[in-house]
């Protein structure tokens, strides 16, 4: 589930940047509807999967809130991706303690 959330996170962040590119004039306004629908679906998927992953990984409400806020800040999805790659999970930490 974490891998799927990471994919959705990157896709949602890129779709957000695409919408901002329309606003900046880099992409034609003809694509606003399609980009908006795509971004809306990805944003809802991001929200649902972030809740599921936070429950499964044992994140505090503060960590989940920061991950959620990152979805509305341009390029913050890169920070979330870095965090998810670096952060050991609760189950991994408990496995390390059992082995040691």
C-alpha angles and dihedrals in degrees: 000000000000092000091052091049090051091052092048090047093055093043092048091049092050092048089051090052089049091054090049088050089058089052091050091049098247093116125043118259088234088084098052096101095047093045091046094053092045092048092047093053092046092047092053091046089049091052094048095045093045089056092048094046092046090053093046094046095042097240119173119244089254093058091048091048091052090049089050093048088050088065091068098044117082114248092004089113086075090060090049090050090051091048092051092050095048102037114092113219125239091249092051091051092050091048090053090052092050092050094047 
